[in-house]
Amino acid sequence: QVQLVESGGGLVQPGGSLRLSCAASGSFLRLYTMGWYRQAPGKQRELVARITSRNITNYAGSVTGRFTISRDNAKSTVLLQMNSLKSEDTAVYYCNAEAPWNPTMTYWGQGTQVTVSS
């Protein structure tokens, strides 16, 4: 029903910035809650940021003030602007889509690696 493809990951120095993009395809995409999750080695996958169909956002405490999630429904994309990056942000970042009317309808991208290192 929904396919997600992430891009924009890479290597960046501490304090630097990176923008991740998620290209989505499928039906009724504007109605889905979209999110970014990340998973670092040896840790569980965690929510980074989420944005609803009404553009309500929420963030993990560790990224609040540094990351910004946004969506462009005309382009069927969701972005994650990451500023003031820290080594602790190093992880594989995954795009996520969830149907509010049925949370079992959850879709994941393949992930993109973000490495913050000097």
C-alpha positions as protocol buffer text, in pm:
chain_id: "A"
residue {
  index: 1
  type: GLN
  ca { x: 0 y: 0 z: 0 }
}
residue {
  index: 2
  type: VAL
  ca { x: 277 y: 242 z: 96 }
}
residue {
  index: 3
  type: GLN
  ca { x: 640 y: 241 z: -9 }
}
residue {
  index: 4
  type: LEU
  ca { x: 906 y: 458 z: 152 }
}
residue {
  index: 5
  type: VAL
  ca { x: 1257 y: 538 z: 31 }
}
residue {
  index: 6
  type: GLU
  ca { x: 1504 y: 734 z: 243 }
}
residue {
  index: 7
  type: SER
  ca { x: 1795 y: 940 z: 120 }
}
residue {
  index: 8
  type: GLY
  ca { x: 2037 y: 1202 z: 246 }
}
residue {
  index: 9
  type: GLY
  ca { x: 2237 y: 1008 z: 500 }
}
residue {
  index: 10
  type: GLY
  ca { x: 2612 y: 1027 z: 519 }
}
residue {
  index: 11
  type: LEU
  ca { x: 2912 y: 1132 z: 724 }
}
residue {
  index: 12
  type: VAL
  ca { x: 2909 y: 1466 z: 901 }
}
residue {
  index: 13
  type: GLN
  ca { x: 3124 y: 1630 z: 1167 }
}
residue {
  index: 14
  type: PRO
  ca { x: 2993 y: 1707 z: 1514 }
}
residue {
  index: 15
  type: GLY
  ca { x: 2805 y: 2035 z: 1507 }
}
residue {
  index: 16
  type: GLY
  ca { x: 2721 y: 1993 z: 1143 }
}
residue {
  index: 17
  type: SER
  ca { x: 2388 y: 1956 z: 967 }
}
residue {
  index: 18
  type: LEU
  ca { x: 2222 y: 1700 z: 749 }
}
residue {
  index: 19
  type: ARG
  ca { x: 1883 y: 1672 z: 584 }
}
residue {
  index: 20
  type: LEU
  ca { x: 1712 y: 1339 z: 536 }
}
residue {
  index: 21
  type: SER
  ca { x: 1439 y: 1289 z: 280 }
}
residue {
  index: 22
  type: CYS
  ca { x: 1172 y: 1024 z: 258 }
}
residue {
  index: 23
  type: ALA
  ca { x: 994 y: 974 z: -72 }
}
residue {
  index: 24
  type: ALA
  ca { x: 658 y: 806 z: -31 }
}
residue {
  index: 25
  type: SER
  ca { x: 424 y: 641 z: -275 }
}
residue {
  index: 26
  type: GLY
  ca { x: 78 y: 498 z: -228 }
}
residue {
  index: 27
  type: SER
  ca { x: -278 y: 603 z: -164 }
}
residue {
  index: 28
  type: PHE
  ca { x: -403 y: 858 z: 88 }
}
residue {
  index: 29
  type: LEU
  ca { x: -52 y: 948 z: 200 }
}
residue {
  index: 30
  type: ARG
  ca { x: -162 y: 1284 z: 338 }
}
residue {
  index: 31
  type: LEU
  ca { x: -375 y: 1102 z: 595 }
}
residue {
  index: 32
  type: TYR
  ca { x: -87 y: 905 z: 744 }
}
residue {
  index: 33
  type: THR
  ca { x: 118 y: 996 z: 1042 }
}
residue {
  index: 34
  type: MET
  ca { x: 479 y: 1011 z: 925 }
}
residue {
  index: 35
  type: GLY
  ca { x: 784 y: 965 z: 1139 }
}
residue {
  index: 36
  type: TRP
  ca { x: 1156 y: 918 z: 1160 }
}
residue {
  index: 37
  type: TYR
  ca { x: 1305 y: 648 z: 1379 }
}
residue {
  index: 38
  type: ARG
  ca { x: 1665 y: 553 z: 1437 }
}
residue {
  index: 39
  type: GLN
  ca { x: 1856 y: 254 z: 1559 }
}
residue {
  index: 40
  type: ALA
  ca { x: 2212 y: 266 z: 1685 }
}
residue {
  index: 41
  type: PRO
  ca { x: 2429 y: -45 z: 1726 }
}
residue {
  index: 42
  type: GLY
  ca { x: 2330 y: -238 z: 2035 }
}
residue {
  index: 43
  type: LYS
  ca { x: 2021 y: -26 z: 2097 }
}
residue {
  index: 44
  type: GLN
  ca { x: 1653 y: -57 z: 2023 }
}
residue {
  index: 45
  type: ARG
  ca { x: 1485 y: 142 z: 1754 }
}
residue {
  index: 46
  type: GLU
  ca { x: 1355 y: 470 z: 1890 }
}
residue {
  index: 47
  type: LEU
  ca { x: 1124 y: 744 z: 1772 }
}
residue {
  index: 48
  type: VAL
  ca { x: 1306 y: 1058 z: 1665 }
}
residue {
  index: 49
  type: ALA
  ca { x: 1024 y: 1275 z: 1534 }
}
residue {
  index: 50
  type: ARG
  ca { x: 667 y: 1241 z: 1415 }
}
residue {
  index: 51
  type: ILE
  ca { x: 426 y: 1456 z: 1220 }
}
residue {
  index: 52
  type: THR
  ca { x: 53 y: 1400 z: 1182 }
}
residue {
  index: 53
  type: SER
  ca { x: -175 y: 1476 z: 890 }
}
residue {
  index: 54
  type: ARG
  ca { x: -262 y: 1801 z: 1067 }
}
residue {
  index: 55
  type: ASN
  ca { x: 106 y: 1896 z: 1097 }
}
residue {
  index: 56
  type: ILE
  ca { x: 124 y: 1831 z: 1467 }
}
residue {
  index: 57
  type: THR
  ca { x: 479 y: 1733 z: 1558 }
}
residue {
  index: 58
  type: ASN
  ca { x: 655 y: 1570 z: 1847 }
}
residue {
  index: 59
  type: TYR
  ca { x: 1019 y: 1491 z: 1909 }
}
residue {
  index: 60
  type: ALA
  ca { x: 1238 y: 1278 z: 2125 }
}
residue {
  index: 61
  type: GLY
  ca { x: 1378 y: 1482 z: 2411 }
}
residue {
  index: 62
  type: SER
  ca { x: 1731 y: 1420 z: 2290 }
}
residue {
  index: 63
  type: VAL
  ca { x: 1667 y: 1596 z: 1958 }
}
residue {
  index: 64
  type: THR
  ca { x: 1423 y: 1869 z: 2057 }
}
residue {
  index: 65
  type: GLY
  ca { x: 1549 y: 2205 z: 1940 }
}
residue {
  index: 66
  type: ARG
  ca { x: 1799 y: 2050 z: 1700 }
}
residue {
  index: 67
  type: PHE
  ca { x: 1585 y: 1849 z: 1459 }
}
residue {
  index: 68
  type: THR
  ca { x: 1284 y: 1958 z: 1257 }
}
residue {
  index: 69
  type: ILE
  ca { x: 1040 y: 1728 z: 1082 }
}
residue {
  index: 70
  type: SER
  ca { x: 824 y: 1855 z: 798 }
}
residue {
  index: 71
  type: ARG
  ca { x: 612 y: 1718 z: 519 }
}
residue {
  index: 72
  type: ASP
  ca { x: 526 y: 1827 z: 170 }
}
residue {
  index: 73
  type: ASN
  ca { x: 208 y: 1653 z: 66 }
}
residue {
  index: 74
  type: ALA
  ca { x: 227 y: 1786 z: -289 }
}
residue {
  index: 75
  type: LYS
  ca { x: 559 y: 1608 z: -332 }
}
residue {
  index: 76
  type: SER
  ca { x: 470 y: 1313 z: -108 }
}
residue {
  index: 77
  type: THR
  ca { x: 786 y: 1364 z: 95 }
}
residue {
  index: 78
  type: VAL
  ca { x: 879 y: 1400 z: 457 }
}
residue {
  index: 79
  type: LEU
  ca { x: 1200 y: 1570 z: 565 }
}
residue {
  index: 80
  type: LEU
  ca { x: 1414 y: 1562 z: 875 }
}
residue {
  index: 81
  type: GLN
  ca { x: 1643 y: 1861 z: 913 }
}
residue {
  index: 82
  type: MET
  ca { x: 1916 y: 1775 z: 1161 }
}
residue {
  index: 83
  type: ASN
  ca { x: 2131 y: 2052 z: 1306 }
}
residue {
  index: 84
  type: SER
  ca { x: 2398 y: 2063 z: 1575 }
}
residue {
  index: 85
  type: LEU
  ca { x: 2463 y: 1696 z: 1525 }
}
residue {
  index: 86
  type: LYS
  ca { x: 2632 y: 1494 z: 1796 }
}
residue {
  index: 87
  type: SER
  ca { x: 2812 y: 1163 z: 1789 }
}
residue {
  index: 88
  type: GLU
  ca { x: 2517 y: 1018 z: 1980 }
}
residue {
  index: 89
  type: ASP
  ca { x: 2301 y: 1082 z: 1673 }
}
residue {
  index: 90
  type: THR
  ca { x: 2491 y: 817 z: 1479 }
}
residue {
  index: 91
  type: ALA
  ca { x: 2241 y: 552 z: 1372 }
}
residue {
  index: 92
  type: VAL
  ca { x: 2046 y: 409 z: 1085 }
}
residue {
  index: 93
  type: TYR
  ca { x: 1748 y: 635 z: 1029 }
}
residue {
  index: 94
  type: TYR
  ca { x: 1420 y: 489 z: 909 }
}
residue {
  index: 95
  type: CYS
  ca { x: 1117 y: 658 z: 761 }
}
residue {
  index: 96
  type: ASN
  ca { x: 782 y: 537 z: 893 }
}
residue {
  index: 97
  type: ALA
  ca { x: 418 y: 573 z: 793 }
}
residue {
  index: 98
  type: GLU
  ca { x: 126 y: 474 z: 1012 }
}
residue {
  index: 99
  type: ALA
  ca { x: -245 y: 486 z: 941 }
}
residue {
  index: 100
  type: PRO
  ca { x: -422 y: 659 z: 1230 }
}
residue {
  index: 101
  type: TRP
  ca { x: -737 y: 461 z: 1159 }
}
residue {
  index: 102
  type: ASN
  ca { x: -550 y: 130 z: 1186 }
}
residue {
  index: 103
  type: PRO
  ca { x: -210 y: 127 z: 1359 }
}
residue {
  index: 104
  type: THR
  ca { x: -140 y: -221 z: 1225 }
}
residue {
  index: 105
  type: MET
  ca { x: -100 y: -53 z: 887 }
}
residue {
  index: 106
  type: THR
  ca { x: 260 y: 48 z: 949 }
}
residue {
  index: 107
  type: TYR
  ca { x: 525 y: 82 z: 680 }
}
residue {
  index: 108
  type: TRP
  ca { x: 901 y: 121 z: 693 }
}
residue {
  index: 109
  type: GLY
  ca { x: 1171 y: 237 z: 460 }
}
residue {
  index: 110
  type: GLN
  ca { x: 1499 y: 56 z: 417 }
}
residue {
  index: 111
  type: GLY
  ca { x: 1698 y: 303 z: 624 }
}
residue {
  index: 112
  type: THR
  ca { x: 1983 y: 543 z: 565 }
}
residue {
  index: 113
  type: GLN
  ca { x: 2305 y: 559 z: 764 }
}
residue {
  index: 114
  type: VAL
  ca { x: 2396 y: 876 z: 949 }
}
residue {
  index: 115
  type: THR
  ca { x: 2743 y: 891 z: 1100 }
}
residue {
  index: 116
  type: VAL
  ca { x: 2855 y: 1186 z: 1311 }
}
residue {
  index: 117
  type: SER
  ca { x: 3228 y: 1176 z: 1365 }
}
residue {
  index: 118
  type: SER
  ca { x: 3534 y: 1395 z: 1348 }
}
